[in-house]
Amino acid sequence: MVSAEEINFDGLVGPTHNYAGLSEGNLASARNRDMVARPREAALQGIGKMRRLRALGLSQGVLPPHERPNISWLRSLGFAGADGEVWEKAWKSEPNIARAALAASAMWAANAGAISPSIDCADGKLHASVANLQTMLHRLLEAEQTERTLRRLLPDQQRFAVHPALFPHDALSDEGAANHMRMAANAGAPGVEIFIYGRRASEPRTGFPARQTLEASHAIARRHTLDLGRTVFAKQAAKAIDAGAFHNDVVAVAHEHVLFHHDDAFDDKAALYAEIRAKAQGFEPVFVEVPTARVGLEDAVTSYLFNSQLVRLPGAKSLTLIAPSETRENNRTAEFVREMVAAPNAAIGQVEYVEVRESMRNGGGPACLRLRIVMTPEERAAAAQGFFLTDVLADGLEAWVKKHYREELAPADLGDPALVGETQTALDELTSILPLGADFYPFQRA
Ligand code: SUG
């Protein structure tokens, strides 16, 4: 065992946050299509959550948004002229492509990649695999820039192994940490890494897309040099995917020895429990299951109860659930949480509600917004320091958002060529607030 800490790196919401209904199988995205979005509020809510977790005593990091609209990609599709013209033409002639090029979806950092702490890896390095996100066009566009971000954050190749996304094909479909959990006695102890997949490469599916294949999960475990004696591959229940759980983290979340999940989350719950128990080293797993009779899948998906963060606050005897305020507004989930935290010897003994409503309307709760990276003190010191949140950084980011972000983005505003210059100006300035440098974004290199 080593001393280590789990650090949440949240995706900063980008200036083009909007509701385009791009994600089939994500009910919130479909329901809120063409609503008026509030990018400034969305970004401030995200920063507010980061500040809150820091105030609770946890280390917090931040990851930058991507360049949107993605002008270099649109150029590769044959649109030419000045950047603003490229955008205007794309918006008019290929609205579906343009919407993909505009999505601010990199905010959901749980899909940036899968992370294995060095204690779990045979080569002793901390491994990060960028997710290919190939199921949805707008998300597939994230992989290249995400790799750039992770390489900036984790520059020391002696300590960190950053892997590019798996080849983007249906057979290797991968959505990162949203389909990956880890249980351990504590952050620094060897863990059981649990990969949840929706289908095998060869398996045909009707219903909503299953975004993770078993083959992709196997590849990540191999690349990360995981010990198969402490690695689990389990199938997500088809029923959950078809009820709108497009990622495992919509129906399950784990931290330390606790797995909190919905009754219908997994295809074979008994087998999963048994395998985790057999592979757990130095801890007794605790499974906190929410029965369907108390909270049906529909309520789980609309309230995002399981898209909470599970954390241990300094000195706390039990874990704390960082839940979206929508969970408190749903009578069934609110009641369940109240009883759960009040129970004697509760494994999850506290709840804190956070407000991330703008992100939630696109199907992104508190857990979607963060990428967890377990770091030893040496790894933390070797990471780029400017990504760790301080009061000064939070103030700087808030001032930056207030200066550059639009209050509202209505569907009729999205084709505005002025949006391109505005977002590029904002992102250019961001590269000196975060340690990104003058060649981080494609428009800076053009
Ligand atoms: O991939 N929504 C994202 C939400 C991702 C949530 N992440 C986790 N569960 N970890 C998605 O479906 C909607 C964009 C739009 O419709 O405008 C979107 O991409």
Boltz pocket constraint, residues with backbone or C-beta under 6 A from the ligand:
constraints:
  - pocket:
      binder: B
      contacts: [[A, 18], [A, 19], [A, 20], [A, 21], [A, 22], [A, 23], [A, 26], [A, 29], [A, 30], [A, 103], [A, 105], [A, 108], [A, 110], [A, 111], [A, 136], [A, 139], [A, 178], [A, 246], [A, 247], [A, 249], [A, 250], [A, 362], [A, 363], [A, 364], [A, 365], [A, 367], [A, 368], [A, 369]]
      max_distance: 6.0
